Amino acid sequence: MDAVFDFIRRCHERNISLHGFMAVKGSKVVAERYFAPFDENSIHRMFSVSKSFTSLAVGCLASEGLIGLDDKICDRLPEYVDENTHPWIKEMTIRQMLMMATCHSQTTYKRFEDDDWAKTFFTVKPDHRSGTLFAYDTSSSHVLAKLVEKITGKKMLDYLREQFLDKIGFSKEAYMITDPAGTSQGGSGLMCTLRDAMKVACLLKNGGVYEKEQLIPEVFLKEATVKQIDTDPFSAEDDGAGYGYFFWKTRYKGFAMEGMGSQLFYIFPDLDFAFGVIADTQGLVAGQQLLTDIFYDTLYRWVRPKNWKPYALGNDMPAEEMFGLPKGKPDSLTARRVQGKTAVFEENAMGLKSIRFDFDKKQLHFSMESMDFDLEYETGKWKEFIFPGSDQKAVIAGAWRSENRFLIKIQIIGEDLSPVAIEIGFRTDRAVSVRMKNTSEPKILRNFSGFAGGTCGN
């Protein structure tokens, strides 16, 4: 098949270290290839593909009535809670953890040493409110693996074997690495073959049904594989499509299990197609996106629907579309709810004290330790202004990415050329979080990077 050879050739030309790949259309394996020293029996580290397995374990527990997704994690693991537990941690739910909408901006066990990695999730000080913004946090999946093992009294992979893995022929040799305290690394520890992971991918492709039996809870699976939250505004194309419950959304109506180094499993139920690859792109700049693009240009193109067309820049495309305008709506019900109100933030690294919202005038007033300033934005087009605290020209635009998340994008066009994103997430109970991010470190941007959490006034 030309598409298969083209995929291999292009990966080779771009110095991508392929270990193996497989493509399944319907019930038929249409392509499978391995590269020495790997073969079909090689147990391979799947890294964050593990998170999707943790999600499925949580879904099975929920379908059995053993937990509720809106249960607070502190109520389920009270052994980690004491008088010093931060109130933002106490309010966090299992659903928010599945969405990567915790109150932590990064993996806690990498910031605080403890043999019990789950414990760090409850002791590291949070920096924003849960349920408001996406922040990739592997410790959330590790804690949920801990929860699964506490409730079932079994290793998480053994529990999943009983639920569906054994029935689909998942290998007996597969296992999960544990932390020093013995908890399965539900965020990164899965060790299995490419065929093992593809069996799960095909089960997901078929809506959780195997030989006419519903092995994965249907309602949970539908929720887990649709967009539950917007992802980081600086994500690469595919990772910017949104996130479900430890599943990534992809372009073209698909969803994915993804692991570091390009352990990738793309699932397209509408095409009855699944693709999996094991590789190592960790030393290659933008390697995962490069590998993904090659896949779409070759194997996906081969199975595409008849009306599929490759992305092409048309002559009628407005110039501003080339400049990364934030996508979204100009208004929302949340904008009406917080109109004229002020959000006050707890101590944070950015020194952000408060924001007053005037969405009627498309204006936000920021009060920071270093300065106060207004940001006046447009929706659907860029507005020129001078970046606060500098003489640098910049352009600004804003949009509601979803009902409860507002995004401002700024592009500095002076000497300190850099994009800046300010994302604000709201909850219905007045909780609000802010994430600021930029890709450079000029002096004027030092206070525009980090998270802050607080409360919006009545």
N, C-alpha and C positions, 0 to 999 in steps of 0.2 A: 504494500500500500504506500503510495507516494507520500501521504501525510505523515506516516510513521517515520520514514526515512528522512523527510524534511525536518521533522522535530529533532531527531538525533543529530542531523548535520548542523542545524542552527545552534543547538546547545554546545556542540563540540567547537564550533567557530567562536562562540562567546566564552569559552573556557569554563563552562558550567560542569561541575563534577556530578554527573548522574550516577546513581547507584542502581536504579531500576524504575520502571514505570509500567502501568497497566491501564487499559481502557476497556470499559464494558458498555455495550450497547444492547439494551433489552436484557436478555439472560445470557448473552454471548460475549466471551472475551474476544475482542477484536484486535487487541495488541497487548503484548507482554514481552518485556526485554529486561535483562539484567547485565550488569557490567562488573567484571572481576574487581575485587574478590567476592562480590555479592552474588547470591543466587536466590531462587524462590524459597529456600529454607533458612535464609539468613535472618536472625533476630536483630532488629534494627531499632535504635532509639527514635521515638516518635515525638519527643519533646511536647509541645503544647497541644498536639492532637489529643493528648491525655485529658485536656479540659473538656472536650466534647464527650468523652467517656464518662467523666464525672457528672456532666449535665444529664446524661441518660440514666445514670444511677439515681440521681436526685429525682428525676421524673418518675422512675419506677417506685421509689419510696412514696412520692406524692400520690400516685395512682392507687397505692395500697392503703392510703389514708394514714400513713405513719408520720407524715409531716404535711404542713401547708406552705406554699411558696411565700406567703406573707407572714409566716412566723418570724419573729425576731431571733437572730442567730444567738444572741446572749441567753435567751430563754431556753434554747436547745442545748447549749454548751455552758451551763452556769458555772462549771468548775473553773472557767477562765475569768469569771467576773468577780470583782471586789469593789470596795469603796473608791478605788482610784480609777476605775474604768470610765473612760470619757463618755459623756452623754450621747455624743454623735455615734459612737460605736453601739451603745445600747439600743438606739432606734433603728439600726440597720436590719434589713430583712433578707431572707434567702433569695427572693426574687431579685433584689438589687445586686446581690453578689453574683448571681448568674449573668446579669447584664453588664458586669464590669462597671457598676455604678456605686462602688463602695465609697467610704470616706477617706480612703488612702490613695495617694497619687502614684505609688509604686509598691513593688513587692516588699512586704515588711520584714521577712526573714533574711533579706539581703541588707537590711539597715540595722538590725539588732540581733546579735548572736544569742541563740538559745537552741539546745538540742531539740526541744519541742517547737518546731516551726509554727505550728498553729497558735501557740501561746503568743507569739509576737504580734499576731493580727489584733489581739485585744490589748496589748500593752504599748505599741508604738502610737505616739500622738497623731491623731488624724489632722488633715489640713483643709477639708471641706466637708459639706453635708452629703450624705449618701442619697442615691436616687435622683441626683441632679445632672451629673456629667459623667461621661465615659472616661475611665482612666485604667489602662491595662495593668492588672494587679494579680500576679500569679498566686499570691497568698490566699486570695478568696477561694480559688479552686482547691487549694490544699486544705483549707478549713472545711470545705464541703465534703471532701474525701474523708476527713476526720469524722464528720457528722455521720456519713454513710456507715463507716466502720463501727461507730459507737452504737448506732441504732440496730444494725444487723448482727453485730458481734462477729463479722467476717471481714476478711480483706476485700477491698472494693472490687477487684477483678473477679474474685470468687463469687461475690454476690451477682455480678453481671453475667458470669458463666451460668448461674442458675436461672437468671431471667431470660437470657437469649443467646449468649455467646456459644454455649455448647451446642445448641440446636442448629446454628449456622456453620458449625465446623471450625470455630476459632481454635487455634493450635493450643495443645496442652503445655507447650514449652513457654508460651508467652507469660510475662510477669510484669509487675510494677516495682520500680525502685522505691525504697522507703526513706524517710528522713531518719536522723539518729534516734528519734524516739519510737520508730517503728510504724509510723503512719505512712500509708501509700502516698507517693508524690502525685496527687491528683491533678497537678498542673503541668507536670513535665516528665513523669517517670515511666510512661508506657514503653515496654519492650515487646515487639511482636514483628511478624513478617509483613511484607507488603500485601500479600494475599489476605492475611488476617484483617488488616485495616480496610481493604477493599471489600471484604465480605460485609463489614459493618456499613461501609459507604453504600453498597448495593441494597442493603436492608433499609437504609434511610431513603434511598432513591424510590423504593417501593412503598413508601409511607409506613414503614415499620412492620410490613406484612411479609411473612415467609411461609411458603406452602400453605397459603390461605389462613394462616394464623397470625393474629395481631400480637406481635412480640413486644413492640415498643408502644407505650400509651399514645393513642392517636392525637388526643387533644394537646398533650404536652409537646409532642413532636412538632405539631403545627405552630405552637407558640415559640418553641425553641429555635425554629429555622426561619422565622420572619424577622424583620427589623424591629427590635425593641428599643433601640437607642442609636443616636447618631454617634459616629466615631470621631477620633481626633481630626480637627480641621486640616491638619498638615499630613494626613495619611496619604500613602500612595493610592493609585486609582482604585484598586480592588478593595483594599482595607478601608477605604473611605465610603464604601457602600452601606455601612451600618453593621450592627451586631445584634445577635439574638440572645440565646442562653448558652454561652460558650460555643457558639457557632458564628462564623463570619458570613455576612452576605457578600455576594459577588455580583459582577455585572451580568446581564442577560438572565435574570430571574433564578440564579443559582444560589447555593450556600456551600460552605466549606468547613472542613477541619484543617487547621493549619498549625505547623510546628516549626520551631527555629531551624534555620538551615535549609528551608524549602522541603519540609515533609508536608505535602499538600494533597488534599483529597477534595476534589471539586464535584459537586452533585447537582445535576440538572433534571429534576423530575419531569418537567414538561418535554424534555427531549429523550427521557428514559435512558440517560447517559451518565456515567460516572468515570472519573479519571483520577488516578493516584500516582504520585511520584515520590521517591525517596532520593535525597541528594544531599550535597553539602555546599551551600553558597555563602557560608558565614564570612569568608574572606573576600567576597566579591561585592563591590559597591552596588546597591540596589539589585542584588542578585535575584531575590525572590520575585520582584516585579518583572525583571527581565525574563525569567523562566516562565512566569505566567503569561506574559505577552507572546512568547514563542508558542506556548500551548494554544492560545486563542487564534493565532495566525495559521496554525497547522491542523492539529487534531480537532479542535472545536469547529473550525471552518468546515472540516470534512463531514461533521454530523449536524451542521447548522440547519435551521428551518429554511424553507424555500425563500421566505421573505427577508432573511437575514442579509444585512449589508454591512461591510466593513466601515468603520468610522472614517469619514473623509471630510476635510475642511472645504466647505463650499464658499463660493465667492460672495454669497449673500449673508455670511455670518458677520454680525456686528463686531467692530474692532474690540469693544470692551469685553466681549466674551473670551477673547484671548488673554485677558488680564486677570482671570481668576475671581470674578465676581462671586460673592457668597450666594449659594442657591437656597431658595426658600420663599416664604410668603412675607408680604409687607406688614401684616398685622396678625394678632391672635387674641383669643379670649384672655389669656394670661396678661397680655399687654394692657387690656382694659382693666384687669383686676389690680395691677400694680401701678397704674397710671398715677403720677403725682406722689408716689410713696418713696421712702428712702430705705435702702438695705444697709444695715450696720454689720460690720465684719469683726470677728474675733482676731486676735493678734496673728499676723501672718508674715511670711518672709518678704512679700512685696511691699509691705507697709500700706496696704489698701485699708482705709478706714470706713468709707461709705460710698454708695452710689445713689443718686437721686434720679428716678426714672421719669422722663417726659416724652413718652412715645408719640403723643399728639404732635409735638414739635420736632420729633426725630432727634432728640437731644438727651444725652446722659451726662450728669455732673459727677465727676470723680473727685473724691477727697483722699489724698495719700499723704503719708508723712513728709514726703519730699515736695509736694505741690498740690494745688487744686486746679482742675481744668474741666472744660466742657468738650465733649465729642459730639459734633453734629454730623449726621450721616444721611445718605440717600439710599433708597432701595431700588435695585435694578439698574443703577448707574453709579459711577464714581463721582465723589465730591472732593475737590481740592482743598487742602488746608495745610497749616504749619504744625508739624508734630510737636506735642507738648514738651516744654522745656528745652527746645532747640530752635534752630533756624532752618531745619530741614523741610523741604517740600514733601508732601505725601498726598495720597488719595485714600478715601474711606468709603465703605459701603456696609450696609447691615441688612439682615434678613432673619426671619424666624425659621429655623431649620425644622422645628416641630412645634407643637403647641406650647411646650414648656422650655424650649431652648432657643436663645437668641444669640446670633453670631455677628460680630463686627470683624471685618477684615480691613487691614491697613497695609498699604504698600508705600514704604518710604522711597522716594525717587530722587533724593539728593545724594550726597557723598556716602552716607551710611545706608546704602541700598539693602533693604531687608523687608520681608513681610512680617506683620504682627497680627496675631489673632486674639480676640477677646471673646470668650464664650461664657454666657451666663445661663445657668440652669435653675429653674424654679420648681418647688414642690407646692402642692395645694395647701400645705400646713404652714406656709410662710417661710420655710427654709429656702435658702438661696446659696448657690456656689458660683465662684468665678474662676476660670482658668485663663491665664494669659500665656502666650507662647510666641517665640520668635526664633528665627534660624541663625541669628548672628549675635555678637556680643559687643557692639559699640556701646560707649558709655551711656548714651541716652536711653538704651533699652534694658539696663540692668534691673530696673524695677518693674519690667513688663514680662516677667516669666515666673510662673508658679500658680499655686492654688490659694483660694481664700473661701472661708465658709462663714455664713452669718444668718441673719433673720431679717425679713422685710417687714417694715412697720405696718400697723393696722390702718 
